[in-house]
């Protein structure tokens, strides 16, 4: 069975639920550095009759994970859900998880990722977060105000949840790269006051070379809010003769060869993968000032510029909900969020908000249906975002988007 580590278990509630609700588990380690928490865990485990699966441990989570790597006893699943930032535990986690294992990471330090302290964000995650009026006005998918809220403002840039998701994925991949490993996101969710990502970790020196082309700097105009991405690296396919190359912007193979993306690209998993040449990117994608409003640009990142979700995985979770109706009390919310995620444009990293667009040009705010219809009629793709109820993701360039908005 699978070995699971809940590294910051507190009362051990999640580990107990794993033992009672998830089949196929071989062992669960519930760890906490607090003697009081460890004693409470032991009591809860005994009361729930799961002592055969759950082992409470009084230990520092980092030392426990480093020890598991040293003893060659990796965990198949590691769950990190700290009060605040998971940054101190990421290095140990990417080493202690097994090949292809699952990392579940939660971040609640949203104020740092909102740009309130960009230098702190860089020291923790290796990325500079952008700050704007959005960090005070932002409302997440669950309808809760963002940390530091209470001030009026208009969102002109990609809101905090989306920025936070891409910052934590960048940080995970960066730490994994130090050990010739890389991450493959399965699901990345913004809900209420936190973000949570589910990634698999693999080893492969050749695929680690593609990591630079998966990260990007964000150029954000402080005037109109237009944004542009600058990839840090470039991956060029040499061709293989047996199928199309990955779409532009995917930065190399997203998952080990033979995964769902290979079927998407028309590849035969029995054949050898495409060969790629990796080089530095060229840029920047913007001039000294914004071409639309002549204001300056802020530079944020690097952030993860690849898809946040694995469509096949999301569809699998939705199918599992269909097979077990009524199992979860939050099923309607789960189904709604996953349905929106399944329809998101995976190759469009950031999004705009309706109120931000209309406020910039001082126009009436169109409905989501009107803006989506206009973009589709102009030949562009468009979708919603689970991270913000009035957001629009589109592959339309900023010039086309502003032309449409000026029609109002």
BAVEX-461095 format. One line per field, with one value per residue: x, y negated, z negated of N, C-alpha, C in turn; residue number from 0. Coordinates in steps of 0.05 Angstrom, whole numbers, plus 5000, padded with zeros to 4 digits. Layout:
% residues N
n.x: (X  ...)
n.y: (Y  ...)
n.z: (Z  ...)
ca.x: (X  ...)
ca.y: (Y  ...)
ca.z: (Z  ...)
c.x: (X  ...)
c.y: (Y  ...)
c.z: (Z  ...)
kolfi: (NUM  ...)
This chain:
% residues 408
n.x: (5016  5004  5050  5039  5050  5031  5055  5051  5012  4980  4922  4915  4871  4864  4897  4870  4822  4842  4856  4807  4776  4802  4818  4869  4915  4978  5008  5007  5038  5033  5056  5082  5114  5101  5095  5045  5009  5025  5011  4955  4943  4956  4916  4869  4876  4872  4819  4790  4801  4842  4894  4924  4938  4954  5008  5028  5076  5126  5162  5207  5184  5217  5265  5245  5230  5279  5306  5276  5291  5346  5345  5325  5270  5222  5163  5099  5058  5058  5033  5029  5007  5013  5007  5009  5067  5091  5143  5192  5192  5193  5240  5257  5212  5209  5250  5238  5193  5168  5186  5147  5111  5061  5053  5020  5006  4993  4982  4976  4994  4976  4980  5034  5042  5010  5039  5047  5094  5142  5196  5199  5169  5203  5247  5225  5200  5228  5210  5184  5129  5073  5046  4985  4923  4890  4903  4876  4824  4810  4769  4760  4747  4712  4686  4708  4741  4806  4869  4888  4848  4791  4799  4778  4783  4806  4812  4865  4900  4923  4892  4906  4900  4912  4964  4989  4984  5017  5065  5078  5081  5124  5164  5165  5181  5231  5260  5258  5288  5340  5355  5354  5301  5231  5168  5099  5040  4977  4928  4908  4886  4847  4816  4773  4811  4861  4910  4918  4958  4967  5015  5056  5119  5177  5237  5290  5341  5345  5294  5292  5321  5285  5259  5271  5245  5194  5183  5168  5177  5134  5109  5077  5033  5027  4989  4944  4939  4952  4984  5044  5081  5147  5185  5236  5269  5279  5251  5264  5239  5270  5243  5212  5190  5146  5101  5063  5095  5097  5049  5063  5093  5088  5136  5167  5165  5110  5099  5121  5141  5091  5047  4983  4987  5017  4983  4949  4982  4987  5025  5062  5069  5105  5148  5210  5218  5210  5267  5296  5322  5352  5353  5371  5320  5293  5282  5261  5187  5161  5162  5199  5157  5086  5049  4996  4980  5024  5048  5092  5123  5116  5156  5148  5154  5201  5147  5107  5093  5065  5009  4962  4934  4920  4882  4860  4864  4830  4781  4777  4769  4720  4689  4693  4664  4614  4604  4597  4550  4528  4566  4601  4591  4602  4595  4566  4594  4646  4637  4621  4667  4706  4684  4687  4743  4757  4741  4774  4820  4878  4927  4932  4961  4947  4894  4841  4798  4729  4711  4759  4776  4735  4737  4786  4780  4737  4683  4616  4605  4607  4568  4590  4575  4567  4619  4648  4621  4634  4689  4692  4665  4702  4740  4773  4794  4761  4750  4723  4749  4765  4786  4766  4705  4688  4724  4761  4792  4832  4859  4865  4903  4927  4915  4871  4834  4827  4805  4755  4733  4729  4686  4643)
n.y: (5024  4952  4905  4852  4785  4739  4681  4638  4646  4632  4641  4690  4701  4702  4745  4786  4785  4799  4853  4876  4866  4870  4920  4973  4955  4964  4947  4892  4835  4789  4729  4681  4625  4608  4628  4630  4632  4681  4717  4709  4727  4782  4797  4786  4821  4870  4868  4868  4917  4929  4945  4985  4966  4911  4875  4837  4785  4750  4702  4660  4637  4628  4655  4706  4717  4712  4754  4798  4798  4807  4859  4886  4893  4870  4828  4840  4803  4737  4690  4623  4574  4521  4470  4414  4401  4452  4454  4467  4522  4543  4558  4606  4637  4645  4680  4723  4748  4802  4831  4804  4793  4759  4692  4650  4586  4530  4460  4405  4354  4305  4250  4238  4260  4226  4181  4146  4150  4156  4168  4205  4246  4261  4280  4325  4355  4348  4312  4250  4218  4183  4119  4084  4046  4089  4124  4105  4104  4153  4211  4278  4343  4365  4323  4293  4238  4213  4221  4164  4134  4087  4037  3994  4008  4023  4079  4087  4123  4192  4229  4241  4299  4328  4309  4327  4383  4394  4376  4411  4459  4449  4444  4496  4527  4504  4518  4573  4581  4575  4625  4656  4665  4655  4621  4639  4610  4630  4610  4545  4501  4445  4424  4392  4366  4386  4422  4483  4535  4593  4636  4680  4712  4722  4755  4736  4719  4700  4678  4639  4599  4571  4538  4482  4459  4464  4425  4356  4285  4230  4175  4119  4068  4007  3971  3983  4037  4078  4140  4178  4236  4261  4312  4350  4385  4424  4475  4516  4559  4615  4647  4711  4745  4779  4756  4696  4637  4612  4561  4491  4458  4495  4510  4558  4627  4641  4682  4748  4789  4820  4805  4772  4725  4742  4772  4731  4701  4736  4777  4839  4878  4920  4905  4867  4805  4737  4697  4642  4576  4532  4464  4395  4346  4293  4223  4159  4169  4121  4049  3991  3962  3970  3989  3974  3937  3908  3912  3937  4002  4054  4107  4174  4239  4294  4336  4396  4415  4453  4499  4502  4546  4616  4637  4689  4712  4678  4689  4741  4737  4711  4751  4789  4764  4767  4821  4829  4803  4755  4768  4731  4673  4624  4630  4602  4554  4573  4598  4555  4521  4554  4563  4513  4507  4549  4527  4483  4444  4475  4459  4405  4363  4319  4273  4225  4178  4160  4112  4086  4077  4044  4001  3978  3953  3922  3938  3966  4028  4087  4147  4213  4250  4218  4198  4245  4265  4226  4232  4285  4279  4248  4284  4305  4347  4360  4363  4375  4365  4405  4379  4328  4296  4258  4259  4262  4305  4304  4314  4270  4214  4157  4109  4123  4135  4085  4056  4080  4068  4013  4006  4004)
n.z: (5000  5004  4977  4933  4913  4866  4854  4818  4774  4729  4696  4721  4751  4808  4824  4799  4827  4877  4866  4855  4900  4949  4993  5000  4974  4943  4899  4853  4832  4782  4765  4718  4688  4638  4571  4544  4587  4610  4569  4569  4620  4615  4579  4609  4652  4627  4607  4654  4675  4713  4707  4731  4780  4776  4752  4700  4694  4658  4681  4719  4779  4824  4812  4807  4860  4888  4864  4882  4935  4931  4911  4952  4956  4983  4984  5012  5016  4995  4951  4941  4899  4872  4819  4848  4886  4931  4945  4915  4915  4965  4993  4967  4977  5033  5040  5008  5028  5066  5131  5180  5141  5099  5082  5038  5026  4986  4982  4940  4933  4958  4960  4968  5018  5046  5057  5017  4989  5025  5024  4983  5005  5047  5018  4994  5035  5082  5120  5144  5122  5150  5135  5128  5136  5136  5094  5050  5063  5080  5088  5074  5105  5069  5047  5006  4976  4994  4958  4922  4939  4945  4965  5017  5086  5153  5194  5236  5254  5260  5210  5139  5124  5172  5184  5137  5141  5185  5167  5124  5152  5185  5146  5124  5168  5178  5132  5136  5183  5166  5151  5196  5209  5226  5229  5240  5248  5224  5204  5186  5140  5119  5062  5019  4968  4981  5022  5057  5081  5122  5140  5180  5173  5209  5233  5276  5315  5367  5377  5338  5360  5390  5355  5348  5392  5376  5339  5326  5331  5310  5342  5323  5336  5301  5311  5350  5340  5375  5390  5401  5416  5406  5424  5391  5415  5476  5514  5568  5615  5648  5680  5695  5730  5722  5705  5686  5657  5589  5570  5580  5527  5488  5469  5472  5451  5411  5377  5358  5413  5451  5423  5413  5446  5489  5520  5534  5568  5609  5607  5607  5552  5552  5582  5585  5549  5573  5592  5560  5566  5522  5504  5489  5478  5519  5514  5485  5483  5486  5495  5470  5446  5437  5494  5499  5459  5445  5396  5343  5335  5287  5261  5247  5216  5225  5250  5253  5318  5346  5358  5304  5288  5298  5349  5357  5306  5277  5302  5286  5231  5230  5252  5212  5172  5195  5193  5139  5113  5065  5027  5006  4967  4988  5042  5084  5088  5100  5149  5180  5179  5201  5251  5275  5275  5310  5358  5365  5403  5415  5435  5428  5387  5351  5328  5341  5307  5307  5281  5275  5328  5349  5314  5326  5376  5364  5374  5381  5347  5382  5387  5369  5407  5452  5462  5470  5515  5553  5557  5576  5625  5651  5663  5624  5569  5506  5436  5369  5302  5245  5202  5196  5198  5236  5277  5339  5383  5440  5506  5535  5558  5520  5549  5582  5543  5517  5559  5564  5515  5518  5550  5516)
ca.x: (5000  5018  5059  5030  5060  5020  5079  5043  4986  4965  4905  4915  4845  4866  4908  4848  4804  4856  4855  4779  4761  4818  4827  4894  4938  4993  5017  5004  5054  5023  5078  5081  5136  5090  5088  5017  4996  5030  4994  4928  4941  4955  4890  4849  4880  4861  4790  4778  4807  4858  4922  4938  4948  4964  5029  5034  5104  5135  5186  5208  5176  5239  5283  5232  5231  5307  5312  5264  5307  5371  5341  5313  5242  5206  5134  5084  5042  5065  5014  5039  4986  5022  4995  5027  5082  5103  5170  5214  5189  5192  5265  5256  5189  5214  5269  5228  5171  5177  5185  5120  5094  5043  5057  4997  5017  4975  4994  4957  5007  4967  4989  5061  5039  4995  5057  5051  5122  5153  5223  5194  5160  5226  5264  5211  5192  5245  5195  5174  5100  5065  5027  4968  4898  4876  4908  4858  4796  4807  4751  4767  4725  4693  4672  4720  4759  4834  4883  4894  4825  4779  4803  4766  4802  4797  4832  4875  4920  4915  4888  4925  4901  4926  4992  5000  4986  5040  5090  5085  5090  5151  5182  5167  5198  5258  5273  5261  5309  5366  5360  5348  5273  5213  5140  5077  5015  4952  4906  4916  4860  4844  4791  4771  4835  4885  4913  4928  4967  4972  5035  5072  5147  5191  5266  5298  5360  5338  5269  5297  5331  5262  5247  5273  5225  5167  5181  5166  5173  5109  5110  5050  5030  5014  4967  4920  4938  4960  5006  5059  5099  5173  5196  5264  5283  5266  5254  5258  5238  5284  5225  5217  5180  5124  5078  5067  5109  5079  5041  5082  5087  5088  5163  5178  5146  5098  5098  5137  5132  5070  5025  4960  4994  5028  4960  4939  4999  4988  5049  5061  5086  5126  5170  5226  5207  5223  5291  5293  5345  5344  5369  5360  5298  5298  5262  5235  5164  5149  5181  5204  5131  5063  5040  4969  4975  5050  5057  5115  5117  5127  5166  5144  5162  5189  5124  5102  5078  5053  4982  4959  4919  4920  4854  4852  4861  4806  4758  4775  4758  4692  4676  4691  4641  4589  4600  4590  4533  4521  4587  4613  4572  4610  4595  4558  4616  4667  4629  4621  4694  4721  4673  4700  4771  4758  4736  4793  4841  4902  4952  4931  4969  4935  4867  4832  4772  4710  4711  4785  4777  4716  4746  4809  4771  4714  4659  4598  4615  4591  4565  4609  4565  4572  4648  4655  4610  4649  4715  4688  4658  4726  4757  4791  4784  4756  4738  4723  4770  4754  4797  4752  4679  4684  4749  4761  4817  4830  4884  4865  4924  4915  4904  4844  4816  4820  4787  4729  4723  4723  4659  4623)
ca.y: (5000  4927  4892  4825  4769  4713  4671  4618  4659  4620  4661  4715  4705  4709  4772  4805  4787  4816  4881  4885  4860  4875  4948  4979  4943  4983  4935  4863  4822  4763  4717  4653  4619  4600  4651  4630  4641  4709  4731  4707  4745  4810  4802  4787  4845  4893  4865  4874  4944  4931  4948  5003  4951  4884  4875  4810  4780  4724  4697  4638  4647  4628  4676  4732  4722  4717  4781  4818  4799  4820  4887  4896  4901  4846  4828  4838  4779  4719  4669  4600  4554  4506  4444  4394  4408  4479  4451  4481  4551  4552  4572  4633  4651  4654  4702  4746  4761  4824  4825  4802  4789  4736  4671  4633  4563  4508  4434  4385  4328  4292  4222  4238  4265  4204  4160  4128  4152  4171  4179  4229  4266  4270  4296  4350  4371  4342  4297  4224  4215  4156  4105  4064  4043  4114  4138  4096  4107  4181  4230  4304  4358  4371  4299  4282  4216  4221  4210  4136  4121  4065  4013  3996  4008  4037  4099  4082  4143  4218  4226  4255  4328  4338  4303  4344  4410  4396  4372  4435  4480  4442  4450  4525  4537  4494  4534  4600  4580  4578  4654  4668  4673  4635  4625  4640  4603  4644  4592  4521  4490  4422  4426  4376  4351  4402  4436  4510  4547  4622  4641  4704  4706  4742  4751  4738  4698  4688  4662  4616  4578  4555  4522  4454  4451  4465  4402  4331  4259  4217  4146  4109  4039  3996  3953  3997  4064  4098  4156  4194  4256  4265  4337  4349  4403  4431  4503  4519  4588  4623  4664  4739  4761  4796  4741  4667  4628  4599  4534  4471  4448  4517  4511  4585  4647  4634  4705  4769  4798  4840  4795  4762  4705  4755  4779  4706  4693  4756  4793  4867  4881  4940  4892  4850  4778  4716  4685  4613  4559  4511  4440  4372  4332  4266  4204  4164  4168  4095  4027  3976  3954  3985  3979  3965  3914  3895  3915  3955  4030  4068  4134  4193  4266  4313  4352  4419  4406  4476  4504  4506  4570  4638  4641  4717  4716  4663  4704  4765  4730  4706  4777  4802  4752  4777  4849  4830  4780  4752  4777  4707  4651  4601  4639  4582  4535  4587  4603  4529  4511  4572  4560  4488  4513  4566  4511  4462  4445  4484  4447  4377  4363  4299  4265  4198  4176  4141  4086  4073  4067  4021  3978  3966  3935  3907  3946  3984  4055  4106  4173  4234  4262  4199  4197  4271  4267  4208  4245  4308  4269  4237  4306  4312  4366  4347  4380  4364  4375  4412  4363  4303  4300  4240  4259  4272  4314  4304  4312  4245  4196  4133  4090  4131  4133  4057  4048  4090  4053  3985  4006  3998)
ca.z: (5000  5006  4952  4932  4891  4860  4840  4798  4770  4707  4682  4736  4764  4837  4825  4791  4850  4897  4858  4856  4925  4974  4994  5012  4960  4927  4874  4852  4811  4774  4750  4709  4670  4612  4554  4539  4611  4613  4550  4578  4643  4606  4568  4631  4668  4611  4606  4680  4683  4737  4699  4748  4803  4770  4732  4691  4689  4647  4696  4737  4805  4843  4805  4814  4889  4895  4854  4900  4959  4924  4906  4977  4951  4990  4981  5038  5014  4973  4948  4925  4895  4848  4814  4860  4910  4931  4957  4901  4917  4993  5001  4957  4989  5061  5038  4993  5042  5084  5159  5188  5118  5099  5062  5033  5012  4981  4974  4929  4930  4983  4960  4979  5047  5058  5063  4994  4982  5048  5017  4967  5024  5061  5000  4988  5059  5105  5140  5136  5126  5159  5117  5141  5122  5134  5069  5030  5072  5090  5076  5085  5116  5048  5039  4983  4983  4992  4936  4925  4952  4930  4980  5043  5108  5177  5203  5263  5260  5251  5181  5122  5125  5196  5180  5116  5152  5203  5151  5109  5171  5193  5124  5122  5191  5174  5112  5147  5203  5153  5147  5221  5208  5237  5219  5260  5234  5229  5197  5171  5132  5102  5048  4995  4960  4986  5047  5053  5106  5122  5161  5179  5175  5225  5237  5304  5321  5393  5375  5321  5378  5400  5333  5353  5411  5363  5321  5341  5318  5317  5346  5318  5338  5278  5320  5360  5330  5394  5381  5421  5404  5418  5416  5384  5434  5501  5522  5596  5623  5672  5695  5690  5753  5717  5694  5683  5634  5570  5577  5572  5500  5468  5457  5469  5442  5386  5360  5369  5439  5449  5407  5429  5466  5513  5537  5545  5589  5630  5606  5600  5529  5557  5596  5569  5549  5590  5581  5558  5561  5502  5507  5475  5492  5528  5504  5472  5500  5485  5497  5445  5435  5448  5520  5498  5442  5442  5369  5340  5328  5264  5268  5226  5222  5245  5243  5270  5341  5359  5347  5275  5284  5318  5356  5353  5277  5268  5311  5270  5205  5235  5257  5186  5158  5208  5184  5110  5106  5037  5008  4993  4962  5005  5069  5104  5092  5113  5177  5194  5183  5220  5278  5286  5280  5334  5382  5367  5423  5401  5445  5423  5359  5333  5336  5335  5294  5320  5269  5280  5356  5353  5298  5339  5397  5354  5389  5367  5346  5396  5374  5377  5432  5474  5469  5481  5542  5570  5562  5593  5651  5663  5670  5602  5549  5481  5415  5343  5284  5220  5181  5194  5211  5258  5293  5366  5395  5469  5520  5550  5549  5506  5568  5590  5519  5512  5581  5558  5491  5526  5562  5496)
c.x: (5017  5026  5053  5042  5044  5040  5073  5015  4969  4949  4905  4889  4847  4877  4886  4828  4816  4852  4827  4766  4776  4827  4855  4918  4951  5001  5015  5020  5043  5043  5072  5104  5127  5084  5058  5001  5000  5014  4965  4923  4939  4927  4868  4851  4868  4830  4777  4786  4824  4888  4937  4949  4963  4985  5035  5064  5109  5162  5184  5203  5199  5258  5271  5234  5260  5315  5301  5280  5334  5368  5328  5285  5224  5177  5121  5067  5052  5046  5025  5017  4993  5004  5014  5040  5093  5133  5192  5214  5192  5217  5265  5235  5196  5235  5257  5205  5182  5175  5157  5100  5080  5050  5031  5006  4996  4990  4971  4969  5002  4976  5016  5059  5023  5013  5060  5080  5136  5181  5220  5186  5184  5243  5251  5208  5209  5231  5185  5145  5093  5044  5011  4942  4884  4880  4889  4829  4789  4787  4756  4743  4704  4678  4684  4739  4788  4846  4891  4871  4814  4782  4789  4788  4792  4819  4840  4894  4909  4914  4906  4924  4916  4956  5004  5003  5011  5066  5097  5093  5118  5171  5186  5186  5227  5273  5278  5284  5337  5374  5353  5319  5256  5185  5121  5051  4992  4928  4916  4892  4863  4817  4792  4798  4861  4886  4925  4934  4972  4991  5047  5101  5162  5221  5273  5316  5353  5314  5273  5308  5309  5250  5248  5252  5197  5163  5181  5166  5147  5114  5082  5050  5015  4991  4942  4918  4944  4984  5018  5077  5125  5185  5226  5281  5267  5272  5245  5260  5254  5267  5232  5207  5157  5100  5084  5082  5090  5072  5061  5074  5087  5115  5174  5157  5136  5098  5114  5125  5112  5046  5003  4967  5005  5005  4948  4956  5002  5013  5044  5080  5108  5151  5186  5215  5222  5248  5287  5320  5336  5364  5356  5339  5307  5276  5274  5211  5151  5171  5185  5178  5109  5054  5012  4965  5001  5059  5079  5105  5130  5135  5162  5153  5190  5165  5122  5084  5064  5025  4983  4947  4924  4891  4844  4847  4835  4781  4755  4763  4728  4677  4673  4668  4615  4583  4592  4574  4526  4542  4599  4592  4578  4609  4587  4581  4640  4661  4630  4649  4709  4710  4685  4729  4775  4755  4756  4812  4868  4927  4951  4937  4953  4908  4862  4805  4754  4711  4737  4786  4759  4725  4769  4800  4745  4689  4641  4610  4597  4587  4586  4600  4570  4601  4657  4645  4626  4676  4713  4682  4682  4746  4777  4777  4780  4744  4737  4747  4757  4764  4783  4727  4674  4709  4744  4789  4813  4857  4885  4888  4911  4903  4876  4825  4808  4802  4759  4717  4715  4696  4637  4626)
c.y: (4975  4917  4862  4810  4743  4699  4651  4624  4646  4641  4688  4720  4714  4737  4793  4807  4803  4845  4892  4884  4867  4904  4951  4966  4964  4973  4905  4853  4794  4750  4688  4649  4610  4625  4653  4640  4671  4726  4731  4726  4774  4816  4804  4812  4869  4891  4872  4902  4947  4934  4967  4989  4925  4886  4846  4807  4752  4719  4672  4649  4648  4651  4704  4738  4727  4745  4802  4820  4814  4850  4901  4908  4877  4850  4825  4812  4763  4695  4647  4579  4539  4482  4423  4405  4437  4478  4467  4511  4561  4567  4601  4649  4661  4676  4727  4760  4781  4815  4826  4798  4762  4718  4654  4610  4541  4483  4416  4358  4311  4263  4219  4241  4243  4180  4140  4128  4169  4182  4204  4252  4278  4288  4323  4368  4366  4328  4271  4222  4186  4145  4085  4061  4069  4128  4128  4102  4136  4197  4257  4318  4364  4347  4285  4260  4225  4210  4181  4121  4099  4039  4016  3994  4024  4056  4093  4105  4170  4219  4245  4285  4339  4333  4322  4373  4413  4391  4397  4457  4474  4450  4480  4536  4528  4511  4563  4602  4584  4607  4670  4679  4649  4641  4625  4633  4620  4626  4569  4505  4466  4424  4410  4361  4365  4412  4463  4523  4577  4627  4668  4696  4729  4735  4754  4715  4684  4670  4637  4593  4560  4536  4492  4443  4453  4442  4376  4307  4246  4187  4135  4079  4027  3978  3968  4026  4086  4114  4173  4212  4258  4291  4335  4366  4410  4460  4506  4549  4593  4640  4693  4757  4778  4782  4712  4660  4615  4571  4514  4461  4470  4521  4539  4604  4641  4658  4727  4780  4821  4831  4784  4742  4718  4763  4753  4697  4714  4773  4822  4871  4902  4929  4875  4821  4760  4706  4655  4599  4536  4488  4417  4359  4305  4247  4177  4161  4141  4074  4014  3968  3970  3973  3968  3940  3899  3895  3935  3983  4038  4096  4152  4221  4273  4328  4375  4410  4428  4480  4510  4534  4591  4644  4669  4723  4702  4679  4729  4760  4724  4732  4792  4790  4762  4805  4851  4806  4779  4760  4754  4686  4627  4609  4618  4562  4548  4590  4576  4519  4528  4569  4534  4493  4530  4550  4488  4466  4451  4470  4417  4372  4343  4291  4236  4199  4155  4114  4071  4062  4043  3997  3963  3946  3920  3913  3962  4012  4074  4131  4192  4246  4244  4199  4223  4274  4250  4220  4269  4300  4258  4259  4315  4333  4351  4367  4364  4374  4382  4394  4336  4304  4281  4237  4271  4280  4316  4303  4287  4227  4171  4113  4097  4128  4104  4046  4056  4074  4025  3983  4000  3968)
c.z: (5000  4978  4954  4909  4889  4842  4818  4789  4749  4693  4696  4750  4792  4840  4818  4814  4873  4891  4861  4883  4951  4974  5006  4998  4943  4900  4876  4828  4806  4755  4741  4688  4642  4595  4548  4563  4615  4594  4559  4602  4634  4594  4589  4648  4653  4611  4632  4691  4708  4731  4716  4773  4796  4747  4724  4686  4678  4661  4713  4765  4825  4837  4811  4844  4899  4887  4872  4926  4954  4921  4930  4972  4957  4985  5008  5039  4990  4973  4930  4923  4870  4843  4824  4885  4909  4940  4942  4905  4946  5002  4992  4971  5016  5061  5026  5007  5062  5113  5169  5165  5118  5076  5061  5016  5010  4972  4964  4925  4954  4984  4973  5010  5061  5064  5040  4984  5003  5041  5000  4986  5039  5043  4994  5013  5083  5127  5128  5142  5133  5139  5133  5125  5118  5108  5046  5037  5078  5073  5089  5094  5095  5038  5015  4991  4979  4967  4941  4938  4935  4944  5007  5064  5131  5186  5232  5272  5252  5221  5165  5124  5148  5194  5159  5126  5169  5189  5137  5128  5181  5171  5121  5144  5188  5154  5121  5167  5191  5150  5172  5222  5219  5228  5243  5245  5243  5225  5180  5165  5114  5089  5022  4990  4965  5014  5041  5080  5102  5146  5158  5184  5188  5226  5266  5312  5347  5392  5357  5338  5389  5379  5337  5372  5400  5344  5337  5322  5327  5319  5344  5319  5314  5285  5328  5351  5351  5384  5403  5406  5420  5408  5410  5403  5458  5508  5551  5603  5648  5690  5692  5713  5747  5705  5691  5658  5615  5579  5567  5544  5479  5457  5454  5460  5414  5367  5372  5395  5436  5433  5425  5451  5491  5532  5550  5569  5611  5631  5599  5576  5533  5570  5577  5571  5568  5576  5582  5555  5543  5504  5491  5492  5501  5519  5499  5491  5501  5488  5470  5431  5449  5474  5520  5482  5435  5413  5367  5333  5302  5273  5244  5235  5214  5233  5262  5293  5357  5347  5318  5269  5305  5324  5351  5323  5267  5277  5295  5243  5208  5238  5230  5170  5169  5198  5155  5102  5077  5017  4993  4990  4979  5035  5089  5109  5107  5143  5192  5200  5203  5248  5291  5293  5306  5360  5385  5391  5410  5410  5444  5394  5341  5344  5329  5320  5307  5308  5274  5308  5359  5337  5312  5360  5390  5370  5371  5368  5361  5380  5384  5404  5456  5482  5481  5510  5562  5577  5580  5622  5666  5670  5648  5584  5522  5461  5389  5327  5257  5197  5177  5210  5235  5275  5320  5374  5425  5481  5538  5540  5536  5526  5576  5567  5514  5534  5575  5535  5499  5540  5542  5488)
kolfi: (0  1  2  3  4  5  6  7  8  9  10  11  12  13  14  15  16  17  18  19  20  21  22  23  24  25  26  27  28  29  30  31  32  33  34  35  36  37  38  39  40  41  42  43  44  45  46  47  48  49  50  51  52  53  54  55  56  57  58  59  60  61  62  63  64  65  66  67  68  69  70  71  72  73  74  75  76  77  78  79  80  81  82  83  84  85  86  87  88  89  90  91  92  93  94  95  96  97  98  99  100  101  102  103  104  105  106  107  108  109  110  111  112  113  114  115  116  117  118  119  120  121  122  123  124  125  126  127  128  129  130  131  132  133  134  135  136  137  138  139  140  141  142  143  144  145  146  147  148  149  150  151  152  153  154  155  156  157  158  159  160  161  162  163  164  165  166  167  168  169  170  171  172  173  174  175  176  177  178  179  180  181  182  183  184  185  186  187  188  189  190  191  192  193  194  195  196  197  198  199  200  201  202  203  204  205  206  207  208  209  210  211  212  213  214  215  216  217  218  219  220  221  222  223  224  225  226  227  228  229  230  231  232  233  234  235  236  237  238  239  240  241  242  243  244  245  246  247  248  249  250  251  252  253  254  255  256  257  258  259  260  261  262  263  264  265  266  267  268  269  270  271  272  273  274  275  276  277  278  279  280  281  282  283  284  285  286  287  288  289  290  291  292  293  294  295  296  297  298  299  300  301  302  303  304  305  306  307  308  309  310  311  312  313  314  315  316  317  318  319  320  321  322  323  324  325  326  327  328  329  330  331  332  333  334  335  336  337  338  339  340  341  342  343  344  345  346  347  348  349  350  351  352  353  354  355  356  357  358  359  360  361  362  363  364  365  366  367  368  369  370  371  372  373  374  375  376  377  378  379  380  381  382  383  384  385  386  387  388  389  390  391  392  393  394  395  396  397  398  399  400  401  402  403  404  405  406  407)
